[in-house]
């Protein structure tokens, strides 16, 4: 079986990482699989970029710019929410690409920011091949937003979008919603969500009526992410061996959605009580982060998975106070290394963290409960038991061979349905 995975990025962002890991998992299972991307980040021969050469690179940059410019102008020239929405008005016609023409299965992942337009997806549909679309956020089932938050308009018809400065019944979200509805009517697409949370939200939407999503989690290589000696890991990273270490990571540490401000509030409460701990930050920050009354060990963003596994193994706890999440790879990675996690009760997080079994699920946006979770894991819980259960959860639910087998069944079903 030949499979082509379509993704804007090869390795940037959680969705791209998940797609790349799936490619490797399917490859190990014996499938002939490639990734077709806009932006290639490694020298992996299985990954092909459509941006080959200066001219193609320039055109794809202009496509990215054009989509953002249209959003910018339609939103009355404000940068607010500029990347919270996508309209897929321009992209690459990959329907004639050799990898697509030879493929038995076309598998879409995150394809925004000028990689594929709705027209390009229609061109793929017209090939008559099975299409599987893994949803890494809500965009495939909404008009323009990647996370609908408390809005339920997408359940009937997107309009009056709160992401827009001047929402109306005929705003940008309404226009794109209608285009998607027309596209999906003519398409045979098998939708897959990474979490039960996203499945419930997507299946309640008007766009997926009659074509509900199934749930398959993201995969992880449990040989790369596995428990290692904690003291040795700390020494390799130059971290203290006699402190309680908490980890917080994000590509952009200043991103409000990642919840650093809530972590800061929680840590202020804990340090006021005299807790002996230090914070490890992994990621980049464009602006200065709030100061904390404890030592902060800052590590630049780590892209190498082997090195990242050492970071997870070096700390006692991974804290993810994110406000919007689907099925975070970071939680999966930390748990695979035996590091318990604390996160808010949002998105797919409570599906991953079993409360007080392998971690702690804090009340949404409650810095107080976040602090309580940190304190419970570090000072009150049976840490060894938590660690063991965390590893067990990942190996039984997210191991790459399990996820690859589930996708193989989806592919077989899609092929069978097409022949029928």
Steps between C-alpha positions, in 0.01 A plus 500: 500500500636841399415791728577869459472721808435869430615750763602867487809431710720198545596555865380844616204487737321215673290402198806469276689300763203263529474461121873432474483240774208331326703483177781323685258267680330400173840453338602260778175312440595442138300767315656713226444844645623852423429848630432782257555832677541869434788547745758224543721506810713182476687296240256206524464365145141397570401867536460706183443875491293683240726802559790375292707780359497874567200567276278240671618622841410858410158404363414307814607792715271725294215252547554509875514881492190528279282293733611698805451829308140412411429413863672823610291717268170319564562542872530877464881519495570350840758234584281369779411134436696509174619141553196375690312458171572369150302534177688269259456738208829409333734204485676237292333276245663173606251278316751449217800439727653152443460403867129583488443336162665177617337490843222263598411721798519880531534594866450866594628639829547873582504667156447870577700821448515479122585133447159380375191702413143372500529492122810282528315259730220484242762410238612213721140385544455495123779242472253246638745366757426437869577805712565482873516828692646507850369801689762650731271790589145609417568673168365219276162519678467879539488793264837661569609444861746243629340496847135599544538539878150556645340575161255242363398679179683235295235250613250670266686751281798721578425872516544787745854374561644633828850492350399780260487870587161548336314166499178465306271244347694523176854536631816319392422193713159464334651518152765233564252279686277488192797413278599213730143372513483485122838327482416235759172414327694381197790342686560154639720597795563288808549741790717401795536695824796461736286520814150408615452865594558615143291212369202611708535862390554417133220246480259758644583737213285553194791441261558140609134400515471154347877456502601487869862476603663205671769539766860385464769659720839623386782244509827510691823300478530347847859398432603864462278624780558264792614528863870578548716560804387834646830599663698420185254699288533802729878489494503490118279809489682685778195499726511470880471150640364604842193707398143428399486594131187604314490520122301737279554503123358674195628610161396852602508540876312832469199340331207576733328176404789301651412640841833613643324773698298236687815301572666817632208563736509140622874512564470829687258330736729203549823692551323716757462177697872429477505220240853400397477479122622646171333552165634371168379693194540358149414729212544852372354826630474821298402704804619489857316245713364590846767466768469222755643465851681180402786410273412451132715274282437606139576255219461613139238317295595133453407336171701179536277235659786316671607823671142583592460158663798586724327822605180315597704245694692771683192662656257387767186641344371639171248784532275585206264787591383532138160657441439342158621150420399194302736212589836655595808307388688650795282325759540173315877545484534586868284210612693258276813606691329430832449867585155576647309798360269771629264670257169682482174320433468604137507334159651153493718554809268311742501207256877475536547584867301271726433713808708390798595176320778615268480876556267780602220675307447851635182705474504713185682832540545445874852594606408385850413148386804494272713572807310231692579248227870587499513475878310168503732331250823629651419472870204270563450236229678168452733638233635161387145372445403811303807463282432134432137564410600786266731273302239225496232738361718609208615151407147362504330789316747700291781264398570544130421141403154528659415826324640382164282189518191712567574720199560192284142397575372847405689478169360154425148615579539808279626290209221247545238775513635653180488169312145437620 
